[in-house]
Amino acid sequence: MQFRFAYGLATSGIEGCVCLPRLFPGLGVGRVSLLRVPKRRFSTEKRIRGFVFLGLLTTLVLPLPASGGRAERLNEYQAKASFLAAFPRFVEWPPDAFSAEQSPLLLCVFGDFSFGASLAEATRGTSIRGRRLEVRWAHKEQDLRACHILFVSRSEGNRYGRIFKSIQGANVLTVGETPDFLASGGAIDFLIAEDRLQFEVNIGAASDAHLRISSNMLALARHVITRTEAAKS
């Protein structure tokens, strides 16, 4: 059995090179499109920050046991970890979402922690606009407002109402992995379609949290739900 996952990519600081996170040593990177560089002159640092934080998506073919099981689940969460590490580069938080200029950007996981070491590996040494990306495992609903990105495990599917109520008005980008996550008020939802790990975006939920998602990221989403669509559903 084979399973394909579309991976988010991070950029290196050398010549704007796009590199795959070091989760699968030895696997090559396919052809990747870079964003067009404007004709205006910028410093190397600004070009690296402003132009290519995502190297659109490349597809990996991962062999899994025919019966699925632990190996397949591990590969799935390694792919999700890679996406979560890339998402912050395409989201803008308001200044008051941080207590200080150098405060870390907190990526929290609430519920069953199925990532193993992959999330720590994917985010190790990552800096987003001068802020360190820090992973935390949230244990209580009252801790969630401090998060900037909140991944809600499928184990918490029956608590969505309480979770979204606890972060109402906070600048939290919510990410889930169940079919009803966006309809419940989430901003980004993972799904497996066409043998690939993909994501959908509820733009209204992100706006309610006063977050701006880059058009480059929206272009990669399988589906973007507008306020009008959300209201109809």
N, C-alpha and C positions, 0 to 999 in steps of 0.2 A: 504494500500500500504506500502511496506517496501523497504528501500533503504540501501545498505551496503556501508560503506566507509572504505578503508584501511587507517590506521592512522600511521604517523611517530611517533616514541617514543623518549623521552628524557631519559637520565639516571640520577639517583640520585647519590649523593656523598657517599652513604652508601653501602659498599660491592658490588659496581658495579651493584646495583639493577636497573632494567629497569622499569620505571613508566610511566603511561599514564598521559598526561597533564590534569589538573583539569578543563576540560570543561564540563564533564558530571559526577558529583558526584554520587557515588553509583554503577557505572558500573564497573564490574570486568575486570581484564586483563587476556586474554587467555594465552596459552602457548607461550612463546617467546624464540627464540633461541639466545644465546649469542655467540659472536665471541670467538674462541679458544684463550686461554691465552698462550703465548709462555713460554718456560721453563726458560728463562732468568729471573733473579730477577730484579724487578723494585720497586721503592717506590710506596706506595698506590696511591699517587697523579698521578704519571705517568701512572699507570695501568688504573686508572679511565679515564684519558684523552685519552690514546692511544688505549684502547681495545674496550670498549663498549659505543659508543656514540649513537648507534642506536640499538634498540631491534627488529630486522628485522621488520615486520609489523604485527599488529594484526587486526582482522576484528571486527567491531561493527555493530550490526543490529539496525537501528534507525527507529522506526515507524513514518511515515509521513502521512499527510492528503491525502485522495484518490485523491483530485484534485491538489495536489502539492501546489504551492503558497508560501507564505512567510516562513512558517516553514521549508519546504524542502530547500529553498534557504539558510536559516540561517544555517541549518545543513551542507550544502555543503561548506559554507565559514568557518565554524568552522573546518571542516576537512582540508581545504586548509591552514588555519592559523596554524594548527598543523604541516603540512608538511613544511611550510615556516620557522617555528621555528626550525625544525630539520635539514634542508638543510645545514646551515652554518657549522655544525659539520663535514661535509663530503666534504668540499671544501677548497682548499688552495689558498689564495691570495698572490701575491708577496709582499714583505715588503714595497715597495714604493707605495702600494695602500693606505697606511695609513700615515697621516701627522705626527703622533707621536706614541710612543710605546704603550701608553694607550688610543689611539683614539678609539671611539666606532665603532662597525661594524654597518653600516646603512642599514636598511631594508626599502625601499621606496615603496609606492603604488602610481601609476600614473593612474588617471582616477577615475571612480566611486568607492567610498569606500563602498563596500558591506559587509565588515567584522564586522561592528558594533564594539562591545568591544572585540570580540574573538581574534583578532590579538594581542592586548595589553595584554590580559590574558595569551595567549600562550607563549609570550616572556617575561613576567614579571620576573625580577630577573635572566634572562639567561646571562651567560658569556661564550664566545667562546674563548678559549686559552687566557684568561686574558682580553678579550675585552668585554665590555658591548654591548649587542644587543639592538639597539635603533630603534624604528619604527618612520617613518616620512611619511607624505602625501605630495608628490611632486606636485607642481602646474604648473611649467613651464618647458619646455624642457631643458632650460639652467641649470636647477638645477639637472639634472639626472646624470651628470658625477660624482657627489659627492657620489652617492649611491654605495654600494657594492653588494646589491641584489635589483633588480628592478622588482616588480610585476606590469605588465601592464594589466589593466582591459580590458575586452572585449569592453568597451565603446570606446577604443582608436584604434580599429581595422583598421580604415581608415587612421591612422597616423603612421603606423609602419615604413614606409620609413624615415620619419623625425625623429622619435624616435631613430632608430638605427644609423642614421647619426650623431645625436647629441652626442652619446656615443662612437663613433668609436675610437678605440685605448685605451679606458678606461677599467679598471679592474672591469667590472660590470657583475654580473650573472643575466641574464634576464629570467624572468618567466612569462609565459602567460597562457591563457585559451581559445584560439580559435584554430580550426583545421589548420589554415595557419600560426600559430605563428612561428614554427620551420623553415618552408620554407622561411619565411620572414627574418630570421636571428637570431631568439631567441634560447636560450640554453636549457630551460626546459619548457615543456608544460603540463598543467593539462588536463585530459580527463576522462570521465566517460565511463567505459567499464565493461561488466559483472556485472553491478550494483555496481561497486566500483569506488571510486575516485583513479585514477592512474596517472602516469606521464611518459613522454618520454623525452629523452635527445638527443640534437644535440651536439655531442662531439667536432665537428669542431668549432662551435660557442663559446664554452667554451674555447677552446685552443686559439682562436683568441683574447680572452680577457685575455690571460695569466693566466688562472685558471686551477687548477687540481681537478678533481672530483674523489673521492675515488671509488675504484673498488667495495666496499661494497654497495655504493649507486647505481652504475651502474647495479649491480646484481639485484636490486629491481625494476629497471625501466621496464616498459612494452616493450619498444623498445629503442635501442640506435642507433642513426643515425651516421654512420661514414662519413668521408669526401668523400669517394667513392660513397656512397649512395646519399649524398647531391648533388654531382656533376651530377649524373645520373638524379636526379629529377629536 
